Amino acid sequence: MAVSLPMEANPETMNKYLQRLGVSNKWRMVDVMGLEGDPLKWVPRPVLAVILLFPLSEHYERHRSQQENELQIKPQQPPKDVFHLKQVLSNVCGTIALVHSIANNINTIDLEDGILKDYLKSASGLDAAAKGALLENSTHIFRAYEEVLNSANNPANEDSEPVNNHFITFIHKNGNLYELDGRKSIPINHGPTTPETLLDDSAKICLEFIAREPDNIGFNVVALVPAQ
């Protein structure tokens, strides 16, 4: 069984991790400095994925339970062409968010032969729970992150996020905006979007998360974009 450290909430660390996983340096994570107006225009395009870091709380758990109850009343089939995995271990939601970002853009991103490509190949055809179990035993993926943290060139680790925070990913697939959360049973379809409006539409959902936590400032948003 793999053991993982909490993900650091900064793009520089994420980018070093992605490169160790085999992601081309043509793509990188950047901070999204605001969720309305000009800050969204400052983000390079195209945006392939948006990642939200937020506090785990009673508000989140209530909302998650409500969504799961609605899915039991009106069951939905998980979209076959969306890669979604269930979180098995604690502290791995950051890695899962990055895997979701890359796996759902595999036709656009140049992924080198290596540990992530091997994982995705092995995960092909598995359901979300089995994908999560497979990741649980993918020690090389988690070791790569530890190597980033232990790198002499890496910034100090005091920005590591405590385990009471959570990462989720937003992607565009077949004209829809999907929220990918390892703590939820299936991808959540938030309605129509396009590659051009993915960031703006994701920002609206991020604002809904923030609105449910009026007394909390522990939010951060990053986007997967072309390197410039």
C-alpha positions in Angstrom: 0.0 0.0 0.0 1.3 3.4 -0.9 1.8 6.2 1.6 1.3 9.8 0.4 2.2 13.2 1.7 -0.4 16.1 1.5 -0.1 18.0 -1.8 1.5 21.4 -1.8 -0.9 24.1 -3.0 1.5 25.9 -5.4 1.9 25.6 -9.1 5.7 25.3 -9.0 5.6 22.2 -7.0 2.8 20.7 -9.1 4.7 21.4 -12.3 7.8 19.6 -11.0 5.6 16.7 -10.0 3.9 16.6 -13.4 7.2 16.5 -15.2 8.4 13.6 -13.0 5.1 11.8 -14.0 6.0 12.3 -17.6 4.0 15.3 -18.6 5.6 17.5 -21.3 6.9 20.8 -20.2 4.7 22.4 -22.9 2.0 22.4 -20.2 2.0 23.8 -16.7 -0.2 24.8 -13.8 -0.7 28.5 -13.0 -2.5 30.3 -10.3 -6.0 31.8 -11.0 -5.8 35.0 -9.2 -9.5 35.8 -9.2 -12.8 34.2 -10.3 -14.5 37.1 -11.9 -13.5 39.8 -14.4 -9.9 40.6 -15.5 -8.1 37.9 -13.5 -9.8 35.2 -15.6 -8.6 37.0 -18.8 -5.0 36.9 -17.5 -4.9 33.1 -17.6 -3.3 31.7 -20.7 -5.5 29.7 -23.1 -6.5 27.1 -23.9 -7.3 25.9 -20.3 -7.4 22.1 -20.2 -8.4 21.7 -16.5 -9.2 23.7 -13.4 -8.3 22.5 -9.9 -10.0 23.9 -6.8 -8.5 23.5 -3.3 -11.1 24.0 -0.6 -11.7 23.2 3.1 -13.4 20.0 4.0 -16.2 21.0 6.2 -19.8 20.1 7.4 -21.1 22.3 4.5 -19.2 20.3 1.9 -20.2 17.0 3.5 -23.9 18.0 3.6 -23.8 19.1 0.0 -22.0 15.9 -1.1 -24.5 13.8 0.8 -27.4 15.7 -0.9 -25.8 15.0 -4.3 -25.3 11.3 -3.6 -29.0 11.1 -2.4 -30.2 12.7 -5.6 -28.2 10.2 -7.6 -29.8 7.3 -5.7 -33.2 8.7 -6.5 -32.3 9.4 -10.1 -29.4 7.1 -11.0 -27.0 8.2 -13.7 -24.6 6.1 -15.7 -21.0 7.5 -15.4 -19.9 8.9 -18.7 -17.8 6.3 -20.4 -15.2 8.7 -21.8 -14.6 10.6 -18.6 -11.7 9.3 -16.5 -12.8 9.3 -12.8 -11.3 7.5 -9.9 -12.4 7.0 -6.3 -10.1 8.2 -3.5 -9.0 5.3 -1.3 -6.2 6.8 0.8 -6.0 10.0 2.7 -3.7 12.8 1.6 -3.9 11.7 -2.1 -6.6 14.1 -3.4 -4.0 16.4 -4.9 -2.4 13.6 -6.9 -5.9 12.5 -7.9 -6.8 16.0 -9.1 -3.6 16.0 -11.3 -4.3 12.5 -12.6 -7.9 13.6 -13.5 -6.5 16.7 -15.3 -4.0 14.7 -17.4 -6.1 11.6 -18.0 -9.0 13.5 -19.5 -6.7 15.5 -21.8 -4.5 12.6 -22.9 -5.1 13.3 -26.6 -3.8 16.9 -26.2 -0.9 16.4 -23.7 2.3 14.7 -24.8 2.7 12.1 -22.0 6.0 10.3 -22.0 6.5 6.6 -21.3 6.7 6.2 -17.5 4.8 5.8 -14.3 1.7 7.8 -15.1 1.3 6.4 -18.6 1.7 2.9 -17.2 -1.0 3.6 -14.6 -3.4 5.0 -17.2 -2.8 2.0 -19.4 -3.5 -0.4 -16.5 -6.6 1.6 -15.4 -8.2 1.5 -18.8 -11.6 -0.2 -18.6 -11.7 -0.3 -14.8 -14.5 1.4 -12.8 -13.8 4.3 -10.5 -13.3 2.1 -7.4 -10.9 -0.2 -9.2 -9.0 2.8 -10.6 -8.7 4.1 -7.0 -7.5 0.7 -5.7 -4.9 0.6 -8.5 -3.6 4.0 -7.6 -3.4 3.0 -4.0 -0.8 0.4 -5.0 1.1 2.7 -7.4 3.9 3.5 -5.1 6.1 5.0 -7.8 3.5 7.8 -8.4 3.6 8.8 -4.8 7.3 8.4 -4.5 7.8 10.8 -7.3 6.0 13.5 -5.3 8.2 12.8 -2.2 11.2 13.2 -4.5 9.9 16.6 -5.5 9.5 17.7 -1.9 13.0 16.4 -1.0 14.6 18.2 -4.0 17.2 20.7 -3.0 15.7 23.1 -5.6 12.2 22.9 -4.2 10.9 25.8 -2.1 10.4 25.1 1.6 7.6 22.7 2.4 5.8 24.8 4.9 3.0 25.4 2.3 1.9 21.8 2.4 -1.8 21.6 2.8 -3.2 19.9 5.9 -5.4 16.9 5.4 -8.6 18.9 6.2 -8.4 20.4 2.7 -9.5 18.8 -0.6 -8.7 19.1 -4.3 -11.2 18.6 -7.1 -10.9 19.0 -10.9 -13.1 20.6 -13.6 -12.8 19.5 -17.2 -14.6 19.9 -20.5 -15.8 16.7 -22.2 -18.2 16.4 -25.1 -19.7 19.8 -24.5 -20.2 19.4 -20.8 -18.5 20.7 -17.6 -17.6 17.9 -15.3 -16.6 18.1 -11.6 -14.3 15.2 -10.7 -14.1 14.5 -7.0 -12.5 11.3 -5.7 -14.9 11.4 -2.7 -18.0 11.3 -5.0 -19.3 8.2 -6.7 -19.5 9.6 -10.3 -18.5 12.8 -12.2 -20.9 15.7 -11.5 -22.3 17.2 -14.7 -22.6 21.0 -14.3 -24.1 21.6 -17.7 -22.9 22.9 -21.0 -19.4 24.4 -21.6 -16.8 24.7 -24.3 -13.0 24.5 -24.4 -13.1 28.3 -24.7 -15.4 28.9 -21.7 -14.2 26.1 -19.4 -12.3 28.5 -17.0 -15.2 31.0 -16.8 -17.8 28.2 -16.3 -15.6 26.4 -13.7 -15.1 29.7 -11.9 -18.9 30.0 -11.4 -19.0 26.6 -9.7 -15.9 27.5 -7.6 -17.8 30.6 -6.4 -20.7 28.4 -5.3 -18.2 26.4 -3.2 -17.0 29.7 -1.7 -20.5 30.9 -1.0 -21.2 27.8 1.1 -18.2 28.7 3.3 -18.6 32.4 4.0 -16.3 32.3 7.1 -13.5 30.4 5.4 -10.7 31.9 3.2 -8.9 28.6 2.5 -9.6 28.4 -1.2 -7.1 28.2 -4.1 -7.6 27.7 -7.8 -5.1 26.6 -10.4 -5.4 25.9 -14.1 -3.6 23.6 -16.6 -2.5 25.8 -19.5 0.2 25.9 -22.2 3.7 27.0 -21.1 4.7 30.4 -22.5 
